[in-house]
Amino acid sequence: MNQKQGILLINLGTPATPEPQSVRRYLRAFLGDKRVITLSPILWRPILELFILPRRPYTSAKMYQSIWSAEYGSPLEYYTKRQAELLQKKCPEAKVRYAFSYSDPQLTTALAAFAAEEITDLTLIPLYPQYSTTTVGSVSDEIMRFYQGKNYQPNLKMLTSFSERSEYLELLATKIEEQTKKADYDCVILSYHGIPQSYVKKGDPYEKQCCLMTKMLKERLPELTFLQCYQSKFGPAKWLEPALDKTLQALPEKGYKKVLVVSASFVSDCLETLFELEIENRQKFMAAGGKKFDVLACLNDDASWIELLAKWSKC
């Protein structure tokens, strides 16, 4: 059999439109994943269907509407698709696709397409710098379910994390350094997406990888003051700390009035970066006495980032 390479970029997903009905479908899929919410379905399903989905989609829809592009729609889908298109140009001999865990194009649809094309070697790149059971773990489960019972499975290679890879750290450090040369900041805040502390206690390595990434960036940029925080808390459970919003509200009183925020768990701009950071947390920081609040853009379709994806794909 002739060798045929496939490359699949995988991200979380996005509502198809910034309207409540579409947001509800997305949230039902996302919050219905047992890897994301580990509470027993017997307990969680009634909470999700009776208390969260009737209300949450309306508030979330307003957030999505504030970042939705009239030109290309969802920023997350636009940049994920753009990454796949640019990677395809870098890897003309391979077949490159992108897929989402909780929206179209679905992960299983992409895998079925690769199977129909008789791809023999498939590289899977979840676009999450750090491993977590809630993200990469869920992706791995879905892939294994797809191939279970199939008559043929290609050679699979999955990049389960890349936050510790020197070439990625060098690229991110370069972007931070370039921005800090353009403006004066009191500190650089590395904001990671939070997860419940109970997940870490059960063995999720996410927190360790976040701390290691912070340490390695500090080593590369020793002249800068770094702070590490976590964002996007959901629900009453105790999540990883310190929380970004509370940290930002306390910083001006401590003399940190000019900050650069780096969304350290994302490679594509999305709701968490464009709304939660750029709008919501900016307002909190400025209201507390902050003077300057900048958010470093995600790598998105940066040429050096596409080069890295091509290198990891070995195409």
GURO-362805 format. One line per 8 residues: number of its first residue (from 1); their letters; for each residue x, y, z of N, C-alpha, C. Coordinates in steps of 0.02 Angstrom, whole numbers. Each point is the difference from the previous one (the first is absolute). Example, Ala and Ser with C-alpha at 12.3 -4.5 7.8 and 13.67 -1.06 7.14 Angstrom:
1 = as = 660,-284,390,-45,59,0,45,60,0  -18,53,-36,42,59,3,-39,55,37
***
This chain:
1 = mnqkqgil = 43,-60,0,-43,60,0,44,62,0  -14,47,-45,37,62,-2,-14,41,63  53,33,26,-8,41,59,-36,64,-17  -52,15,37,-38,62,-9,-9,33,68  26,62,6,-1,34,64,-61,46,8  -27,-2,59,-53,47,18,20,39,62  -24,62,6,14,41,58,-67,30,23  -15,-7,63,-63,27,26,13,47,59
9 = linlgtpa = -20,62,-9,3,50,53,-67,-2,37  2,-3,67,-61,-9,39,-6,55,52  -59,30,3,-13,51,50,-67,-14,34  -18,41,48,-58,-12,42,-66,4,-39  -10,56,-34,-62,11,-36,-30,68,13  -55,14,-34,-30,66,3,-73,-5,-22  -44,42,27,-68,3,-26,3,19,-74  -49,-23,-39,-3,16,-71,-18,73,-10
17 = tpepqsvr = -41,27,45,-20,70,-2,1,27,71  2,65,9,0,28,68,-70,10,28  -45,-45,-16,-69,3,24,-12,-53,53  -46,13,47,-11,-46,57,-13,-72,-20  -38,-12,-52,-15,-69,-20,63,-37,-21  42,33,-38,63,-30,-22,48,-10,58  2,50,44,44,-5,59,-23,-57,45  -65,-10,5,-27,-54,42,22,-69,-26
25 = rylraflg = -2,-9,-65,22,-64,-29,73,-13,16  40,53,-7,71,-7,14,13,-16,74  -32,37,44,9,-11,71,-24,-69,22  -54,-25,-30,-25,-66,17,52,-54,-16  32,8,-58,52,-49,-20,61,7,45  22,61,12,61,13,38,-9,-21,73  -53,25,32,-11,-15,71,-28,-70,12  -18,-34,-54,-24,-68,7,56,-52,-4
33 = dkrvitls = 61,23,-13,58,-44,-4,21,-21,71  4,-65,12,18,-25,67,72,18,19  41,15,-49,69,21,15,1,72,24  -47,40,-23,-3,71,19,-34,7,69  -56,-33,8,-36,-1,64,-1,-71,25  38,-14,53,7,-69,23,-55,-21,50  -44,45,17,-56,-17,44,-42,-54,-32  -29,-43,39,-42,-54,-25,-55,29,-45
41 = pilwrpil = -10,-28,-60,-52,24,-45,-70,1,32  -12,-45,46,-65,-2,35,-11,65,38  54,28,27,-5,63,36,8,60,-46  46,-6,-48,17,57,-42,-52,17,-53  -29,-51,-31,-47,13,-55,-59,44,20  -32,-13,56,-56,44,20,24,72,12  60,8,30,26,67,11,12,35,-67  31,-37,-46,15,29,-66,-63,20,-37
49 = elfilprr = -49,-46,-3,-60,11,-41,-49,48,32  -5,0,67,-51,40,34,24,68,23  65,6,14,24,63,29,51,38,-43  43,-36,-36,52,34,-39,-23,16,-71  -25,-50,-36,-17,11,-71,-60,47,-11  -47,6,46,-53,49,-11,23,72,5  55,14,37,21,69,12,68,18,-31  49,-43,9,68,15,-20,8,19,-74
57 = pytsakmy = -35,-32,-46,9,17,-71,-14,74,-16  -45,32,38,-16,69,-14,57,47,19  31,-13,58,56,42,21,62,-15,-43  10,-64,-16,57,-19,-42,-7,28,-71  -62,1,-25,-12,25,-68,21,74,-5  -14,38,52,20,71,-1,76,7,-1  34,-45,35,73,1,-2,25,-16,-70  -28,-52,-30,21,-18,-68,-15,56,-50
65 = qsiwsaey = -56,32,9,-18,55,-46,51,56,3  31,11,58,48,54,8,66,-14,-36  14,-64,-16,63,-16,-33,-10,-28,-70  -63,-11,-19,-15,-31,-65,20,47,-57  31,-26,-51,22,41,-56,-54,1,-55  -16,59,-23,-47,7,-55,28,-31,-64  66,-2,-3,34,-26,-59,7,-76,0  21,-30,56,15,-71,0,-33,-39,58
73 = gspleyyt = -41,31,40,-37,-36,52,42,-15,61  1,-63,21,34,-21,61,76,8,-7  32,38,44,74,6,-4,35,-67,8  -24,-42,46,32,-65,11,-2,-43,-63  -58,-2,-33,-4,-41,-60,42,31,-56  -2,66,-5,39,34,-53,74,-17,6  27,7,60,72,-10,8,20,-74,-3  -43,-44,25,15,-72,-6,-1,-21,-73
81 = krqaellq = -49,22,-37,-3,-15,-71,59,30,-37  17,61,18,57,34,-32,65,-38,13  10,-24,60,59,-39,17,4,-63,-44  -57,-33,-9,-2,-60,-42,16,16,-73  -27,56,-24,12,19,-70,73,17,-11  30,37,46,71,18,-8,45,-60,9  -18,-46,45,39,-60,9,-4,-44,-62  -58,0,-33,-8,-39,-62,49,25,-54
89 = kkcpeakv = 10,65,-3,48,28,-48,71,-20,17  15,-6,66,66,-21,22,11,-74,-12  -54,-38,0,4,-73,-5,-42,-25,-58  18,17,-62,-41,-16,-58,-10,-75,-12  46,-41,25,-6,-72,-11,-48,-33,49  -18,36,54,-45,-28,51,-70,28,-10  -48,-31,32,-69,26,1,-11,30,69  -14,65,3,-9,35,63,-73,18,11
97 = ryafsysd = -24,-15,59,-68,19,19,1,30,70  -57,31,19,-10,23,68,-67,-27,24  -7,-7,65,-62,-25,29,-9,27,70  -63,-4,24,-16,23,67,-30,-58,40  8,5,65,-28,-51,44,-75,8,11  -25,62,-2,-69,12,18,-40,39,-52  25,6,-60,-38,33,-53,27,-23,-67  -31,23,-54,22,-19,-67,60,43,-21
105 = pqlttala = 46,-29,-38,3,-70,-22,21,-47,57  -39,-53,8,10,-46,56,63,-42,-9  29,-19,56,60,-41,0,-12,-66,-36  -56,-33,14,-14,-65,-31,-10,7,-76  -28,56,-22,-9,12,-72,67,4,-35  47,35,31,67,6,-29,35,-68,-2  -5,-39,54,31,-65,1,-30,-47,-53  -65,5,-10,-33,-41,-52,25,20,-69
113 = afaaeeit = 10,64,-11,25,24,-65,71,-26,-13  42,0,52,67,-27,-7,-2,-75,-16  -46,-35,32,-8,-72,-12,-20,-13,-72  -47,40,-25,-23,-8,-69,57,13,-50  46,43,18,57,16,-43,58,-48,9  -9,-49,44,50,-51,14,66,30,24  -6,49,45,59,30,31,35,-54,42  66,-6,-9,37,-52,37,34,27,63
121 = dltliply = 17,64,0,35,31,57,-36,64,19  -26,2,61,-41,57,20,30,34,61  17,64,-8,26,41,55,-57,41,28  -12,-6,65,-54,35,34,30,52,46  -20,64,-10,27,54,41,-57,37,35  -17,-20,61,-46,41,39,34,68,15  -35,54,-13,30,66,4,-3,29,71  21,-41,48,3,19,70,73,-7,22
129 = pqystttv = 33,54,21,70,-6,21,12,-50,56  -47,-3,48,8,-45,57,-50,-58,-6  20,-57,29,-46,-57,3,-48,9,59  -63,-15,-12,-49,-7,54,-49,-54,-20  -25,-35,50,-52,-50,-14,-61,32,-32  -11,64,14,-60,35,-25,6,19,-73  60,0,-28,11,19,-69,30,-57,-40  66,-10,7,34,-52,-38,-25,-69,20
137 = gsvsdeim = -15,-10,64,-27,-64,22,-66,-17,-35  -43,51,-6,-64,-9,-34,10,-16,-74  48,35,-32,15,-12,-70,24,-72,-10  45,-22,43,26,-68,-4,-55,-52,6  -47,11,47,-56,-45,8,-40,-6,-65  -13,57,-30,-42,1,-61,35,-37,-58  65,9,-5,38,-33,-53,-1,-76,10  11,-21,62,0,-72,14,-69,-31,-12
145 = rfyqgkny = -52,36,17,-68,-25,-13,-12,-8,-75  26,48,-39,-11,-3,-72,32,-63,-30  61,-16,21,36,-55,-30,-18,-68,30  -34,0,57,-18,-63,31,-45,-41,-47  20,-61,-14,-39,-44,-43,10,10,-74  38,51,-19,13,13,-72,48,-53,-26  -6,-16,-65,43,-50,-30,71,26,-13  7,66,-3,66,28,-13,10,65,39
153 = qpnlkmlt = 60,8,25,18,61,36,68,24,-26  6,64,-18,64,24,-24,50,5,57  63,11,-18,50,15,51,-17,68,30  -13,1,65,-22,61,33,57,31,41  7,65,-7,47,36,42,-36,61,27  -6,5,66,-35,57,29,47,41,44  0,64,-11,39,46,41,-44,19,60  16,-29,58,-45,9,57,12,66,38
161 = sfsersey = 58,32,-10,13,66,28,62,28,-34  8,66,2,60,29,-30,25,60,40  -28,13,58,20,59,39,72,-5,26  28,-61,2,67,-9,24,52,-3,-57  -23,3,-61,45,-5,-58,38,66,-9  65,-6,-8,43,60,-2,-19,46,-58  -16,-28,-58,-16,43,-58,-64,40,11  -49,-30,35,-61,36,15,13,55,51
169 = lellatki = 38,-16,52,16,48,51,41,58,-28  46,-15,-46,39,53,-31,-44,46,-41  -48,-29,-36,-45,41,-40,-42,45,44  -28,-27,53,-42,39,45,41,54,36  61,-19,21,43,49,33,18,57,-47  10,-16,-63,15,52,-50,-58,49,-7  -61,-27,-2,-60,42,-6,-8,45,61  12,-28,59,-5,40,62,54,55,0
177 = eeqtkkad = 60,-19,-17,56,49,-1,-13,56,-49  -25,-17,-59,-15,51,-50,-51,50,26  -51,-25,35,-52,45,26,26,43,57  42,-28,43,26,38,57,50,53,-22  25,-6,-60,44,52,-27,-40,58,-29  -63,-13,-16,-43,52,-28,-30,45,55  -7,-28,59,-32,37,56,31,-21,66  -10,42,50,27,-12,67,-54,-34,43
185 = ydcvilsy = 17,-56,30,-47,-36,42,30,-13,69  -42,0,52,22,-17,67,8,-75,9  -40,-39,-38,5,-73,4,-34,-32,-61  17,-63,-10,-31,-41,-52,-40,-55,36  -63,-5,-15,-43,-50,32,-12,-58,-49  20,-60,20,-15,-60,-38,-66,-28,26  -52,6,-41,-66,-21,21,-18,-67,-33  -6,-51,42,-17,-67,-23,-74,-13,12
193 = hgipqsyv = -31,-40,-44,-69,-19,12,-2,-45,61  -45,14,47,-3,-38,61,-36,-67,-8  11,-44,48,-39,-62,6,-12,-11,75  -49,-40,19,-12,-13,71,61,-32,34  13,19,61,56,-28,38,-8,-75,10  -62,-23,3,-13,-72,10,28,-41,-57  1,27,-61,27,-36,-58,75,-11,9  34,52,24,72,-4,12,15,-52,53
201 = kkgdpyek = -40,-1,53,10,-49,54,-9,-72,-24  -39,-8,-53,-11,-67,-28,55,-19,-50  47,46,-13,56,-18,-43,7,39,-65  -45,47,-13,7,41,-60,65,40,5  45,-5,-50,66,33,4,-2,74,-22  -58,26,-12,-7,67,-29,36,54,41  -12,2,65,30,52,42,76,-3,-3  28,-61,3,72,-7,-2,28,27,-66
209 = qcclmtkm = -35,-13,-55,24,23,-65,-5,76,-5  -52,29,30,-6,73,0,58,31,39  14,-28,59,54,27,42,68,-8,-34  10,-56,-35,63,-10,-35,7,49,-58  -54,13,-35,2,48,-55,18,69,26  -30,20,55,16,65,30,74,3,19  25,-52,31,70,-3,21,46,8,-60  -15,-35,-54,43,1,-59,-2,66,-37
217 = lkerlpel = -57,34,2,-4,66,-30,39,51,42  -5,-7,66,39,44,44,74,-7,-13  23,-61,-12,71,-12,-13,22,32,-66  -46,3,-47,16,30,-65,-3,76,1  -41,27,45,-9,73,4,9,23,73  61,-8,27,11,15,71,-9,73,19  2,44,-49,-6,71,15,-72,22,12  -48,-44,-15,-71,16,7,-28,-30,65
225 = tflqcyqs = -50,34,27,-36,-25,59,-62,-39,-23  -2,-64,16,-56,-42,-21,-45,-17,60  -65,-3,-13,-49,-26,47,-40,-55,-35  -19,-51,37,-40,-55,-28,-69,1,31  -52,-3,-44,-70,0,23,-41,-49,-40  -62,-10,23,-47,-45,-35,-66,37,-12  -29,-12,-57,-62,35,-19,-56,-50,-15  -59,26,-15,-57,-38,-27,-33,-47,50
233 = kfgpakwl = 1,17,64,-33,-43,50,-74,-8,-16  -25,-61,9,-70,-15,-13,-28,-42,58  -54,21,30,-32,-40,52,30,13,69  -28,-32,52,19,14,69,62,-38,25  25,-49,-37,57,-39,23,63,43,6  48,-22,40,63,36,8,44,-14,-60  22,53,-32,43,-6,-60,71,21,17  45,-12,-49,70,19,9,5,75,13
241 = epaldktl = 47,18,42,10,70,20,74,19,-9  15,65,-2,-45,58,12,-44,15,-61  -60,25,15,-47,18,-53,22,65,-33  -6,2,-66,22,59,-37,-38,63,20  -66,-4,4,-39,60,13,17,31,68  6,-43,51,16,27,67,71,28,1  46,-32,-35,69,25,-4,2,68,-32  -35,8,-56,0,64,-36,-30,56,43
249 = qalpekgy = -51,-15,38,-32,51,42,45,22,57  48,-44,20,45,17,56,65,32,-23  19,-9,-63,66,22,-23,12,76,3  -48,43,-21,14,72,1,20,26,69  -30,-27,52,16,22,68,71,-19,20  26,-52,-35,68,-24,14,52,34,-45  -23,46,-42,46,37,-43,6,-28,-70  -37,-53,-16,2,-29,-67,-60,28,-40
257 = kkvlvvsa = 12,55,-35,-55,34,-35,3,-7,-75  54,-30,-26,7,-11,-72,18,-74,-11  -47,-37,-30,10,-72,-5,-8,-24,-73  37,-52,-16,-8,-37,-62,-25,-69,18  -57,-19,-28,-29,-66,15,12,-46,-60  25,-60,15,12,-51,-51,-47,-58,13  -42,-17,-48,-46,-56,8,38,-64,-14  27,-30,53,50,-53,-7,-28,-69,-16
265 = sfvsdcle = -66,-7,-3,-30,-65,-16,-32,-1,-69  10,52,-39,-34,6,-65,49,17,-55  -10,-29,-59,39,19,-59,-44,35,-52  -65,4,13,-46,34,-44,-45,46,41  -8,62,-22,-44,45,36,-71,-26,-1  -35,10,56,-66,-29,10,-37,39,54  -56,-26,25,-40,35,50,42,16,62  41,-48,21,39,9,61,53,55,-7
273 = tlfeleie = 24,12,-60,51,53,-9,-32,66,-21  -46,-3,-47,-27,62,-28,-54,32,43  -37,-41,38,-50,28,45,25,0,72  17,-59,26,17,-5,70,61,42,19  51,-1,-43,59,41,14,-7,71,-25  -11,7,-65,1,66,-32,-55,47,27  -57,-28,18,-56,43,21,-13,-6,75  -17,-60,23,-23,-9,69,55,16,51
281 = nrqkfmaa = 58,-32,-6,52,10,49,35,68,-8  0,26,-60,26,68,-10,-40,50,42  -67,-7,-3,-43,45,37,13,-4,75  10,-61,25,12,-10,72,66,33,21  51,-9,-41,66,27,16,-1,77,-2  -30,28,-51,-1,73,-6,-43,31,55  -55,-33,18,-43,25,53,35,-1,68  50,-45,7,37,-5,63,59,48,3
289 = ggkkfdvl = 9,40,-53,54,49,0,56,-14,-49  -9,-51,-43,51,-15,-50,6,55,-52  58,5,-31,13,52,-50,9,-28,-71  27,-59,-5,13,-29,-66,-13,-75,4  -39,-26,-47,-18,-71,-1,3,-24,-73  50,-39,-16,7,-27,-67,-4,-76,2  -29,-29,-52,-3,-73,-6,39,-20,-62  48,-44,9,40,-24,-56,-44,-44,-44
297 = aclnddas = -1,14,-65,-40,-40,-46,25,-72,0  -45,-47,-9,19,-70,-7,41,-9,-63  31,-58,-8,42,-12,-58,-41,-1,-64  -62,-22,4,-46,4,-57,31,-26,-65  7,44,-50,28,-22,-65,71,26,-11  35,12,55,69,22,-4,43,-50,-38  42,25,-45,39,-44,-44,46,-46,40  30,24,54,45,-41,40,-38,-57,35
305 = wiellakw = -62,13,19,-42,-51,31,-17,-55,-51  -15,19,-61,-15,-49,-53,62,-42,-14  58,31,2,63,-37,-8,8,-52,54  -18,17,61,5,-48,55,-48,-59,-10  -61,15,-21,-48,-53,-13,25,-47,-54  32,27,-51,27,-40,-54,58,-43,26  42,28,43,56,-37,28,-25,-58,42  -50,12,42,-27,-53,43,-35,-53,-42
313 = skc = -27,19,-56,-35,-48,-43,48,-42,-42  63,23,-5,51,-34,-39,-22,-11,-72  -28,52,-29,-24,-6,-69,50,29,-50
***
